């Protein structure tokens, strides 16, 4: 087992991410906190969803065959509820969120979670918050 992480991706989701990367360029996820799309991992072109000081970087997905990693973000408030879990991004048939890139493909991303072990919790550092930039002012 490698270094512990807070986020991973299934092989099926990685395949879809490779296709989306070819269509849209570098990608990112933001784990939505509810509202219109429930609590779904939303996939966007990198930088299209603007993260702010209240967002937490859970980690970055290394997708084989893709040069760049896919960062995965979540609001800090939601992270408080999910801080003890490991999240795996998967894909299933069905209608995804209207703004998420997979929606036209007849599939949707979803989160599968498990509790982090005590050993993983001891190793994992706290969340990485985005530093405010001049664009935030």
C-alpha positions in Angstrom: 0.0 0.0 0.0 1.3 3.5 -0.9 1.0 6.7 1.0 -2.4 7.3 2.4 -4.7 9.7 0.5 -8.1 11.2 1.0 -9.2 10.6 -2.6 -8.9 8.0 -5.4 -10.5 7.1 -8.6 -11.8 3.8 -10.0 -10.5 2.4 -13.3 -13.8 3.1 -15.0 -13.8 6.7 -13.8 -10.2 7.1 -14.9 -11.2 5.9 -18.4 -13.9 8.5 -18.6 -11.5 11.2 -17.3 -9.0 10.3 -20.1 -11.8 10.9 -22.7 -12.9 14.1 -21.0 -9.3 15.3 -20.9 -9.0 14.7 -24.6 -12.2 16.7 -25.2 -11.8 19.6 -22.7 -8.2 19.8 -21.7 -7.0 19.7 -18.0 -9.7 18.9 -15.5 -10.7 19.4 -11.9 -13.3 18.2 -9.5 -15.3 20.1 -6.9 -17.4 18.0 -4.5 -20.7 19.8 -4.3 -22.3 20.2 -1.0 -25.9 19.5 -2.0 -28.5 21.8 -3.4 -29.4 21.1 -7.0 -27.1 18.1 -7.7 -27.2 16.5 -4.3 -23.7 15.7 -3.1 -22.0 14.9 -6.4 -18.4 15.2 -7.6 -18.6 17.8 -10.3 -16.0 17.7 -13.1 -15.0 20.9 -14.8 -12.3 22.2 -17.1 -9.4 23.2 -14.8 -10.1 26.7 -13.5 -13.7 26.9 -14.7 -14.9 26.4 -11.1 -13.3 29.2 -9.1 -12.1 27.9 -5.8 -11.7 30.3 -2.9 -10.3 30.6 0.6 -13.2 28.5 1.9 -12.3 25.5 -0.3 -10.1 22.6 0.7 -7.8 20.6 -1.7 -8.4 17.0 -0.8 -5.8 15.7 -3.2 -4.9 15.2 -6.8 -5.7 12.2 -9.0 -2.9 10.8 -11.1 -4.7 9.4 -14.1 -2.5 7.1 -16.1 -2.0 8.3 -19.7 -2.8 11.9 -18.7 0.1 14.4 -18.3 -1.5 16.5 -15.6 -3.1 15.5 -12.3 -6.8 16.2 -11.6 -7.2 18.3 -8.4 -10.2 17.4 -6.2 -11.7 20.3 -4.1 -14.4 20.5 -1.4 -15.8 23.3 0.7 -14.2 23.6 4.1 -17.6 23.3 5.8 -18.4 20.1 4.0 -14.8 18.8 4.8 -15.7 19.1 8.5 -18.2 16.3 8.0 -16.1 14.2 5.6 -12.7 14.6 7.2 -12.6 11.1 8.5 -13.4 9.5 5.2 -11.5 8.4 2.1 -13.5 9.2 -1.1 -13.3 7.2 -4.3 -14.7 8.8 -7.5 -16.6 6.2 -9.6 -18.9 6.4 -12.6 -22.3 4.8 -13.2 -24.9 5.0 -15.9 -27.4 7.8 -15.4 -27.9 11.5 -15.7 -25.1 13.5 -14.1 -25.2 17.1 -12.9 -26.1 19.6 -15.6 -22.8 21.4 -15.3 -20.5 18.4 -14.9 -18.6 17.4 -18.0 -19.8 13.8 -18.0 -23.5 14.7 -18.3 -23.7 14.4 -22.2 -22.2 10.9 -22.0 -25.2 9.3 -20.2 -23.2 8.6 -17.1 -22.5 10.4 -13.8 -19.7 10.6 -11.3 -20.4 9.6 -7.8 -18.5 9.2 -4.5 -18.0 6.0 -2.7 -16.6 6.5 0.8 -15.0 4.5 3.6 -13.7 5.5 7.0 -10.0 6.3 7.1 -8.0 4.0 9.4 -6.4 5.3 12.5 -3.0 4.8 10.8 -4.2 6.8 7.7 -5.5 9.6 10.0 -2.2 9.8 11.8 -0.3 10.2 8.6 -2.6 12.5 6.6 -1.9 16.2 7.1 -4.8 18.7 7.5 -6.6 20.0 4.5 -4.8 22.3 2.0 -6.7 25.5 1.7 -6.3 27.6 -1.3 -4.3 30.8 -0.7 -6.3 33.9 -1.6 -5.0 35.7 -4.7 -5.3 39.2 -6.0 -8.2 37.9 -8.1 -10.2 37.4 -4.9 -10.0 41.1 -4.0 
